[in-house]
Amino acid sequence: MLLSLSPSPIPYSKLKLAVFSKIELPLLLPKPIPPIELPV
């Protein structure tokens, strides 16, 4: 109900997208390769 009453849902969408990309996405995808090359 808060979404329908919110005058502008865009900031909420951006916030949700940020939370998704920072928290949920790393859980779904494997860890990215670190930019620093590790010596083998």
Backbone as a ProteinNet text record, in pm:
[ID]
protein_1_A
[PRIMARY]
MLLSLSPSPIPYSKLKLAVFSKIELPLLLPKPIPPIELPV
[TERTIARY]
82.8	0	86.7	203.9	292	334.9	355.6	399.8	292.2	165.4	56.9	33.1	64.7	43.8	164.4	279.3	399.8	385.2	413.5	399.2	498	620.5	718.6	790.1	754.1	812.1	952	999.4	1129.1	1244.3	1251	1359.8	1355.3	1235	1222.4	1274.5	1244.5	1290.6	1442.2	1500.8	1647	1708	1643.9	1694.6	1686.4	1573.7	1556.3	1656.9	1680.9	1778.1	1918.8	1950.3	2081.3	2097.4	1992.5	1997.3	2009.8	1937.2	1942.7	2081.7	2139.2	2269.4	2380.5	2361.3	2468.6	2456.3	2334.2	2315.7	2272.4	2162.4	2107.4	2188.1	2233.4	2306.6	2434.6	2517.1	2638	2604.5	2487	2449.8	2411.8	2356.4	2313.2	2430	2518.3	2629.6	2755.7	2845.5	2974.3	3054.2	3147.5	3226.2	3305.2	3306.6	3379.6	3530.4	3599.3	3744.7	3806.7	3892.2	3955.5	4038.8	4039.5	4114.4	4264.1	4312.1	4455.7	4489.4	4587.8	4626.3	4704.5	4657.4	4727.3	4839.3	4953.4	5065.9	5033.8	5061	5031.5	5159.8
-120.5	0	126.2	115.1	231.4	272	171.6	202	278.2	237.1	302.7	444.1	466.5	599	689.8	629.2	709.8	797.5	927.7	1019.7	987.6	943.9	910.3	780.9	671.3	540.6	521.3	618.9	602.3	592.4	682.9	670.3	535.4	486.4	357.8	246.9	258.5	157.6	158.2	277.2	286.4	229.5	257.9	205.8	53.7	2.2	-143.5	-206.8	-140.7	-192	-191.5	-85.4	-77.1	-188.1	-209.4	-314.4	-450.8	-469.5	-597.1	-621.5	-517.2	-533.2	-551	-493.7	-501.1	-626.1	-673.6	-783.6	-912.2	-905.8	-1029	-1078	-986.8	-1027.6	-1104.5	-1056.5	-1133.6	-1273.2	-1288.4	-1420.2	-1514.1	-1456.4	-1540.2	-1571.5	-1474.8	-1494.8	-1534.6	-1606.6	-1638.1	-1510.1	-1515.6	-1395.2	-1351.4	-1222.7	-1171.8	-1190.3	-1197.7	-1213.5	-1083.1	-1089.9	-967.7	-901.5	-768	-697.1	-720.4	-744.7	-767.7	-911.3	-927.9	-1062.5	-1130.5	-1248.9	-1322.8	-1405.8	-1404.6	-1486.3	-1634.8	-1707.7	-1851.6	-1929.4
0	0	0	59.7	62.1	-78.4	-163.9	-300.7	-375.9	-358.4	-431.4	-377.6	-251.2	-192.1	-215.8	-248.8	-269.7	-394.2	-382.5	-496.3	-607.8	-570.2	-673.4	-635.7	-701.4	-669.5	-728.2	-805.8	-872.4	-771.3	-671.4	-572.5	-501	-472.3	-404.8	-495.7	-625.2	-720.4	-728.3	-730.1	-736.1	-609.2	-495.5	-368.8	-368	-414.2	-418	-513.4	-626.5	-722.9	-662.4	-587	-524.2	-420.5	-341.5	-240.1	-306.6	-416.8	-487.9	-544.7	-607.3	-672.1	-568.9	-448.2	-347.2	-261	-238.6	-143	-212.8	-287.7	-345	-464.4	-548.9	-669.4	-636.7	-543.3	-507.5	-454.5	-395.1	-343.6	-457.9	-565.8	-677.8	-771.5	-789.6	-882.5	-806.9	-873.1	-810.4	-787.2	-695.3	-664.3	-787.3	-814.4	-930.9	-913.3	-1025.2	-1020.2	-970.6	-870.9	-819.6	-928	-934	-1038.1	-1025.9	-903.5	-883.5	-921.3	-1008.6	-1050.3	-939.5	-900	-795.1	-856.3	-793.7	-845.1	-834.2	-941.2	-939.4	-913.1
[MASK]
++++++++++++++++++++++++++++++++++++++++

